[in-house]
Amino acid sequence: MKRSVAFSLIFAIAACVLGGFLSGCETGGDTTGLTVTPSAYNTTNKSEAVTFTVAADTNTATESGLRELSLPLEWRVSNPLLGFISAQSGYSCTYVRNRANGIQTISVTDQYGAEGHATVDQQ
């Protein structure tokens, strides 16, 4: 009887330790999409700058109900002839348009591959 209780106790402790270890390991972001704000922006000013911010997609939640956004973020533009990212910090970037007209796409990706996009209509 003592042997059975001791074995059960050892098994329970091992399960708790292993379970705690596994649940504490970082396996990747829980976010599959990012929301960029503003999602669309129109400008007629030939040298305007606009700041974009990003948040985890509100449709994606972890088991705890929290949303996770993983830094660092990579911001980029679809067409460097239309404008460029002049600054980025944390969850935001500043886009500066060039004099050219067109539709620019601003994209952001977190370290786990979740993406978000915004468009700038430059007239």
N, C-alpha and C positions, 0 to 999 in steps of 0.2 A: 504494500500500500504506500509506504513512504517513497519508494522508488517511482511509482506512478505519479505521485504528487510533485516530486522533484522534477521529473521529466516534463510534466505539464507546465510547471513554472518556468523552466528553462526555455521551452518552446514559446511560451507567451512573451517572455522578455525578448527573445530573438525576433519574433514577429513584430513587436512594437519598435524595436531599434531599426530593423530593416524597413518597415513601413514608413517610419519617420524620415529615414535617409532618402528613400525613393521619392516621397512627396516633397522634400526640400530641394531636390535637384532641378536645375533649370534645363528644360527641354526645348524651349523655344517660346516665342510669343503666342499668346492666345488670340491675338488680333489677326484677322484675315484681311481687313480693309482699313483705310485711313480716310478721314473726312477733312478736306481742306476748306478753310473759310477765308475769304469768300470763295464760293465754288465757281463763280463767273464774275468777270469784271469788264466793263466797257470804258474805253478812254479815247479822247480825242487830243489830249495834251501830248505833244511830241517828245517830252522827256519826263513823263510822270513816273513816280515810284509808288509801289503798292506793297503792303506787308501782308503776307499770307501766314496763317497759323494752321496747325494740324492737331487733330485729336483722334483717338481710336474710334473706329466705326461704332455707332451706338447700337447696331444690330448684333455686335459680337460681344459676348460676355464670358467671363471665366466662371468656374463653379461657385466662386464666392460672390458673384454678381458684380465684381469690379472689372473695369476695362484696363487693358495693359497696352502701353505705347512704349516701344523699346528704342532707346537711343543707342548709338548715334543715328541721325537721319541723313539721307542723301537727297538733296534738292537738285533738280535739273530742268532745263528748258528744252522744248522740242526743236526750236529754230533759233540758234544764236544770232542770226541776222536781225531778228525782231527785238531781242533784248537779252538780259542776263541776270543772274542772281548776284546781287552786289554784297549781300551779307546774310549770314545764317547763324542762329544761336538757339539752342534748345529746341523748342517746338515752333519756331517761326523763321521766315526768310523775307528778305526784301528783294523784289523784282523791279528792275529799271528797264523801261522800254526804250528802244532806239527810235529813230525817226520813221522807220518803215511801218507800213500798214499791213495787217494780216491777223490771223488767229494764232495765238501762242498757247501752248499747253505747258503748264507748270506741273511737274510730277515730284512726288516725294516717296521714298522707300525707307522702311525701318530695317534694322539689322537682320530680321527674320524674313524679309521679302514682302511684307504687307505694303500695299501701295495706295496712294490717293492722287487725285488729279484736280486741277482747276484750269479754267480757260480765261485768256485775256483777249478781248476783241479790240484791236488797235485800229482806229479809223483816222 
